[in-house]
Amino acid sequence: MQISYLRKSSAWILVVLATALMLGSKNGLGAEEALMIFALCFACELVDSGLGMGYGTILTPTLLLLGFRPHEIVPTILFSELLSGLTASFFHHQARNVDLRPSGADLKPALLLAGGSVAGVAVGVALAVNLSSEWLSLVIGLIILSSGLCVILLSKRVVAFRTWKILALAGVASFNKALSGGGYGPLVTSGQILTGIRGQAAVGITSFAEAFTCLVAVALFMVQGDYLNLPLLIPMCAGALVSVPFSVFAISKTREHHLKVVIGVVTVLMGGLTIYKALH
């Protein structure tokens, strides 16, 4: 498996870099700025593909601090998450972190999350204009924080999987993402673990479901007249896509209990950060 994974990973990285260099020759960004975006997205996706959370949560405020405008970065980030999510799903399957075959045990929760997420995004976008973002951010932060604490406290327990739990999780998480632009990965990954899904599988399933969530969100943004920032998209996608094989391989070698604890701690930190931002 390791030799096959290494070959596929190497081929993927070479294709991504070659494509980025070819398209980057006509890019509007300077070389230094493009390299900085590449490195930033590499690091953010390294965390996201490994733990099922963190890409948009880290990348959006960082790009805002660098001077990019919200309307040009949010659809672009979501599109890059669409591509990196599909890529991460493939490599998680190759590394046997998750089994997404038609007969695989993980395909059902993945499809349930994807379907529930699409519905949640649609409802979230429709209601976003009528709700207070400050209060929503606070509630989302509390939900994420509580999920992380539960994962840590219940890391050695097995909770029964139920279809309704996954559908409810998908709806709430994607609703959060549509309203706030974040909070999907921490809630979905930790929530799956609480329903009895293995840590490695939960990360791979989150990548699969979030890709479809981002697809719907990008389509809705474009319908509203917001478009992709192509010069920013090229180094962003390149950095994210190159990092996926590295983080997926690292997670495949991590012990299940340790992974649960790490996911729980990171979820708590992200929930705390969300609450802090909502109150300041």
C-alpha positions in Angstrom: 0.0 0.0 0.0 2.8 2.4 0.9 4.6 2.0 -2.4 1.4 2.5 -4.4 0.4 5.5 -2.3 3.9 7.0 -2.7 3.7 6.7 -6.5 0.2 8.2 -6.7 1.2 11.0 -4.4 4.3 11.8 -6.3 2.5 11.8 -9.6 -0.3 14.0 -8.2 2.2 16.6 -6.8 4.1 16.8 -10.1 0.9 17.3 -12.1 -0.4 20.0 -9.7 3.0 21.9 -9.6 3.3 21.7 -13.4 -0.2 23.0 -14.0 0.3 25.8 -11.4 3.5 26.9 -13.1 1.9 26.9 -16.5 -1.1 28.9 -15.4 0.9 31.0 -13.1 3.0 32.5 -16.0 -0.2 34.5 -16.8 -1.1 35.2 -13.2 -1.7 38.7 -12.0 0.0 38.2 -8.7 3.7 38.8 -8.2 6.1 35.9 -7.6 6.6 36.6 -3.9 2.9 37.1 -3.3 2.0 33.9 -5.1 4.6 32.0 -3.2 3.3 33.4 0.1 -0.3 32.3 -0.8 1.0 28.9 -1.8 2.8 28.4 1.5 -0.1 29.7 3.5 -2.6 27.4 1.8 -0.2 24.4 2.1 -0.1 24.9 5.8 -3.8 25.4 6.3 -4.7 22.4 4.2 -2.1 20.3 6.0 -4.1 20.9 9.2 -7.5 20.5 7.4 -6.8 17.2 5.6 -5.2 15.8 8.7 -7.8 16.8 11.3 -10.9 17.5 9.1 -11.0 21.2 10.1 -9.2 24.5 10.0 -8.7 25.5 6.3 -11.3 28.2 6.0 -11.2 29.1 9.7 -7.5 30.0 9.5 -7.2 31.2 5.9 -10.1 33.7 5.7 -9.0 36.0 8.5 -5.4 35.7 7.4 -6.2 36.8 3.8 -8.3 39.7 5.2 -5.3 40.9 7.2 -3.2 40.7 4.0 -5.6 43.2 2.4 -7.9 41.0 0.3 -11.6 41.9 0.2 -14.2 39.5 1.6 -16.2 39.2 -1.6 -13.2 38.1 -3.6 -11.8 35.6 -1.2 -14.8 33.7 0.2 -16.0 32.1 -3.1 -12.3 31.5 -4.0 -11.6 29.7 -0.7 -14.8 27.6 -1.1 -13.8 26.6 -4.6 -10.3 25.6 -3.4 -11.9 23.6 -0.6 -14.1 21.9 -3.1 -11.0 20.6 -5.0 -8.9 19.8 -2.0 -11.9 18.1 -0.3 -12.3 15.7 -3.2 -8.6 15.1 -3.4 -8.4 14.4 0.3 -11.3 12.0 0.0 -9.4 10.1 -2.7 -6.1 9.9 -0.8 -7.8 9.0 2.5 -9.4 6.1 0.7 -6.1 5.1 -0.8 -4.4 5.2 2.6 -7.3 3.1 4.0 -8.2 5.8 6.5 -11.8 5.6 5.1 -13.6 3.0 2.9 -15.7 4.9 0.3 -16.3 1.9 -1.9 -20.0 1.2 -2.8 -19.9 -1.7 -0.3 -17.7 0.2 2.2 -18.9 1.0 5.7 -18.1 4.7 5.4 -19.9 5.5 2.2 -23.4 5.7 3.9 -22.5 8.3 6.5 -20.5 10.2 3.8 -23.5 10.4 1.5 -25.8 11.3 4.4 -23.5 14.1 5.4 -23.2 15.3 1.9 -27.0 15.3 1.3 -27.8 16.9 4.6 -25.1 19.5 4.1 -26.5 20.6 0.8 -29.9 21.1 2.3 -28.4 23.0 5.3 -26.4 25.3 3.0 -29.5 26.2 1.0 -31.6 27.0 4.1 -28.7 28.9 5.7 -28.2 31.1 2.7 -31.9 31.8 2.5 -32.1 32.8 6.2 -28.7 34.5 6.5 -30.0 38.0 5.7 -32.5 37.9 8.6 -30.3 36.8 11.4 -27.8 38.5 13.7 -24.2 37.3 12.8 -22.9 38.2 16.3 -25.4 36.0 18.1 -25.0 33.2 15.5 -21.2 33.3 15.9 -21.6 33.0 19.6 -24.0 30.0 19.4 -21.8 28.3 16.8 -18.7 28.8 19.0 -20.6 27.3 22.0 -21.7 24.3 19.9 -18.2 23.6 18.6 -16.7 24.1 22.1 -19.2 21.6 23.6 -18.5 19.1 20.8 -14.8 19.2 21.4 -15.2 18.7 25.2 -17.5 15.7 24.5 -14.9 14.1 22.2 -12.2 14.5 24.8 -14.4 13.2 27.7 -15.8 10.3 25.6 -12.6 9.4 23.7 -12.5 5.9 25.1 -16.2 5.2 24.7 -18.1 3.8 21.7 -21.5 5.5 20.9 -24.0 3.8 18.6 -24.2 5.1 15.0 -27.7 6.4 14.1 -28.8 7.8 10.7 -30.8 10.7 12.3 -27.7 11.8 14.2 -25.7 12.2 11.1 -28.5 14.0 9.2 -29.0 16.4 12.1 -25.2 17.0 12.4 -25.0 17.7 8.6 -27.8 20.2 8.7 -26.5 22.1 11.7 -22.9 22.2 10.5 -23.7 23.3 6.9 -26.2 25.9 8.2 -23.4 27.3 10.3 -21.0 27.4 7.3 -23.6 29.2 5.2 -24.1 31.8 7.8 -20.6 32.3 9.2 -18.3 30.9 6.5 -16.8 28.5 9.1 -17.5 26.0 11.8 -18.2 23.1 9.5 -15.2 20.8 9.9 -14.8 21.1 13.8 -18.5 20.2 14.3 -18.8 17.5 11.6 -15.5 15.7 12.5 -16.1 15.8 16.3 -19.8 14.9 15.8 -19.0 11.8 13.8 -16.7 10.6 16.5 -19.5 11.0 19.0 -21.7 8.8 16.9 -19.2 6.0 16.9 -17.2 6.6 13.7 -13.5 6.1 13.8 -11.2 9.2 13.9 -9.4 8.5 10.6 -12.7 7.7 8.9 -14.4 10.8 10.3 -11.6 13.0 8.8 -12.0 11.4 5.4 -15.8 11.6 5.5 -15.7 15.2 6.4 -13.5 16.0 3.4 -16.0 14.2 1.1 -19.0 15.9 2.6 -17.5 19.4 2.8 -16.6 19.2 -0.9 -20.2 19.0 -1.9 -21.1 21.7 0.6 -18.6 24.0 -1.0 -19.9 23.2 -4.5 -23.4 24.4 -3.5 -22.1 27.4 -1.7 -19.9 28.5 -4.7 -22.9 28.1 -7.1 -25.0 30.2 -4.8 -22.3 32.9 -4.6 -22.0 33.0 -8.4 -25.8 33.3 -8.8 -25.6 36.4 -6.5 -22.9 37.9 -8.7 -19.8 37.1 -6.7 -17.0 35.5 -8.8 -13.7 33.7 -8.3 -10.5 35.6 -8.0 -8.5 33.6 -10.6 -5.0 35.1 -9.8 -5.5 34.2 -6.2 -7.1 30.8 -7.0 -4.1 29.4 -8.8 -1.5 29.5 -5.9 -4.3 28.8 -3.4 -5.3 25.6 -5.1 -1.8 24.5 -5.8 -0.7 24.9 -2.1 -3.8 23.1 -0.8 -3.7 20.2 -3.3 0.1 19.6 -2.9 -0.3 19.3 0.9 -3.1 16.7 0.9 -1.0 13.5 0.4 1.4 14.5 3.3 -1.3 15.1 5.9 -3.4 12.0 4.9 -0.3 9.7 5.3 0.5 11.2 8.7 -3.0 10.6 9.9 -3.0 7.0 8.7 -0.1 6.3 11.1 -1.7 8.0 14.1 -3.2 5.9 16.9 -7.0 6.1 17.2 -7.2 7.3 20.8 -4.5 9.9 20.3 -6.2 11.2 17.2 -9.5 11.5 19.0 -7.9 13.6 21.8 -6.1 15.8 19.2 -9.3 16.4 17.3 -11.1 17.2 20.6 -8.4 19.7 21.7 -8.3 21.4 18.4 -12.1 21.6 18.3 -12.2 23.2 21.7 -9.6 25.7 20.7 -11.6 26.6 17.5 -14.8 26.9 19.5 -13.1 29.2 22.0 -11.7 31.3 19.2 -15.1 31.6 17.6 -16.6 32.7 20.9 -13.8 35.2 21.5 -14.3 36.8 18.0 -18.1 37.0 18.6 -17.6 38.9 21.9 -15.0 41.3 20.6 
